[in-house]
Amino acid sequence: MRMRRNRREKMTYNLECSITGEQFVTTAKAPNPKDLLSVKAYYEMHPEMDDRPAIIKKKLGVTDIPEEKH
């Protein structure tokens, strides 16, 4: 007779962005869940830090896309 090991179930945590209200599910516990921001909210607060490619910004509907100079 072969014994089966019990597998540990992963704990999931439901988190929410404090600005946009987006819901997230993660397996890691957040130290400060009230201070979490989504990527969208972060880039809205810090547009100068937005280094995503123009094609990604276009897909997401970001309105202030600078034109690339060739």
Secondary structure, 3 states (H helix, E strand, C coil): CCCCCCCCCCCCEEEECCCCCCEEEECCCCCCHHHCCCHHHHHHHCHHHCCCCHHHHHHHCCCCCCCCCC
